[in-house]
């Protein structure tokens, strides 16, 4: 899996995110448009310079991807967060 950085903004393929959230790609697109899947981008500083962390939230699931600045996924974490 790789995050597309060609536009300068990280973009994940709906198929990749769907697999992480146990959804179909169409469900990912629909739920993102409806605001049921949200995301957060954090840019690394100091010791984490050159890295970013993308977090996706859906219902009680959080998916966190730590990536290099070229979009290579270095680490992924999927966890239940409880009700939001």
Secondary structure, 3 states (H helix, E strand, C coil): CECECCCCCCECCHHHHHHHHCCCHHHHHHHHHCCCEEEEEEECCHHHCCEEEEEEEECCEEEEEEEECCCEEEEEEEEECCCC
